[in-house]
Amino acid sequence: MIKRFASHFIFLPGHGYLKQYVVGVEEGQVVSAFPLTEEIEGVEWFPGVIALLNNEEDISKGYSGIFQKSNEVLEKLPEIFCQETFPSGMSAYLLYPFDFTTMLPVDGTRHRLLR
């Protein structure tokens, strides 16, 4: 069963941020992403940022390297994520609290895997 999660921003390493998007997660893997244009039944809202990462290692090494690469707010989902099948092996991590001014994690930011 696909669970849907939304947040202020979704972070795509190497690309940037998407404002108010929903991610679909099935068996711990991200299978879809789309804009949150209206309230949708069954979507769980979280404050902070949902980061789409390849594996636990990316986040356990610390946040700074991941987020320094791109802090641009994107207008739409990059094409690589718009194909018929979503890139495999991506997991969704909730990061909270988060500094929306600098678009970086703060001291005390925690992460948890969304499933």
C-alpha positions as CSV (number, residue, x, y, z in Angstrom):
1,M,0.0,0.0,0.0
2,I,1.3,3.4,-0.9
3,K,1.5,6.0,1.9
4,R,1.6,9.6,1.0
5,F,3.6,12.3,2.9
6,A,3.8,16.0,2.3
7,S,6.0,18.8,3.7
8,H,6.9,22.5,3.3
9,F,9.7,21.4,1.0
10,I,11.0,18.2,-0.6
11,F,14.8,18.1,-1.1
12,L,16.3,16.4,-4.1
13,P,20.1,16.1,-3.7
14,G,22.0,17.6,-6.6
15,H,18.8,19.4,-7.9
16,G,17.3,21.5,-5.1
17,Y,14.0,21.9,-3.3
18,L,10.3,21.6,-4.4
19,K,7.8,23.6,-2.4
20,Q,4.8,21.8,-1.1
21,Y,5.1,18.4,-2.8
22,V,3.7,15.0,-1.9
23,V,5.9,11.8,-2.0
24,G,4.4,8.3,-2.3
25,V,6.3,5.6,-0.4
26,E,5.7,1.9,-0.8
27,E,7.7,-0.6,1.3
28,G,10.1,2.1,2.4
29,Q,11.0,3.3,-1.2
30,V,9.8,6.4,-2.9
31,V,7.6,5.6,-5.9
32,S,6.1,8.9,-6.8
33,A,6.1,12.7,-6.3
34,F,3.6,15.3,-7.3
35,P,2.6,18.9,-6.3
36,L,0.3,19.4,-3.3
37,T,-2.3,21.7,-5.0
38,E,-5.2,21.0,-2.7
39,E,-5.9,19.0,0.5
40,I,-5.9,15.3,-0.5
41,E,-7.3,12.5,1.7
42,G,-4.7,10.2,3.1
43,V,-1.8,12.5,2.8
44,E,0.1,12.9,6.1
45,W,1.6,16.5,6.5
46,F,4.9,17.1,8.3
47,P,6.7,20.3,9.2
48,G,10.2,20.6,8.0
49,V,11.8,19.0,4.9
50,I,11.5,15.6,3.3
51,A,14.8,14.6,1.8
52,L,14.8,11.9,-0.9
53,L,18.1,10.1,-0.5
54,N,19.7,7.0,-2.0
55,N,20.6,5.3,1.3
56,E,21.1,5.7,5.1
57,E,24.8,6.4,4.6
58,D,24.0,9.7,2.9
59,I,22.3,11.1,6.0
60,S,24.3,9.4,8.7
61,K,27.5,11.1,7.5
62,G,26.0,14.5,8.4
63,Y,23.8,16.9,6.7
64,S,26.1,19.7,5.5
65,G,27.6,17.9,2.5
66,I,24.2,16.9,1.2
67,F,22.6,20.3,1.4
68,Q,25.6,22.5,0.3
69,K,25.3,21.2,-3.2
70,S,22.0,22.9,-4.1
71,N,19.7,25.2,-2.2
72,E,17.7,26.4,-5.3
73,V,13.9,26.2,-5.1
74,L,12.7,24.5,-8.3
75,E,9.6,25.3,-10.2
76,K,8.9,21.7,-11.2
77,L,10.0,18.2,-10.7
78,P,13.3,17.4,-12.7
79,E,12.7,15.2,-15.7
80,I,14.6,12.3,-14.3
81,F,11.8,12.0,-11.7
82,C,9.0,12.3,-14.3
83,Q,9.7,9.1,-16.1
84,E,7.3,6.2,-16.1
85,T,9.1,4.6,-13.2
86,F,10.5,6.7,-10.3
87,P,14.3,6.3,-9.8
88,S,14.8,3.1,-7.7
89,G,16.4,2.9,-4.3
90,M,15.3,6.3,-2.9
91,S,14.1,6.6,0.6
92,A,12.2,9.6,2.2
93,Y,13.6,11.1,5.4
94,L,11.9,13.8,7.4
95,L,14.3,16.5,8.7
96,Y,13.0,18.7,11.5
97,P,13.6,21.3,12.7
98,F,14.9,23.1,9.5
99,D,15.9,26.7,8.8
100,F,13.9,27.9,5.9
101,T,15.9,31.2,5.7
102,T,19.2,29.4,4.9
103,M,17.5,26.3,3.5
104,L,19.8,24.2,5.7
105,P,19.4,21.9,8.7
106,V,20.1,23.5,12.1
107,D,21.9,22.3,15.3
108,G,19.5,19.7,16.7
109,T,17.9,18.7,13.3
110,R,16.8,15.1,13.6
111,H,15.9,12.7,10.8
112,R,13.6,9.8,10.6
113,L,12.8,7.4,7.8
114,L,9.2,7.7,6.5
115,R,7.5,4.4,5.7
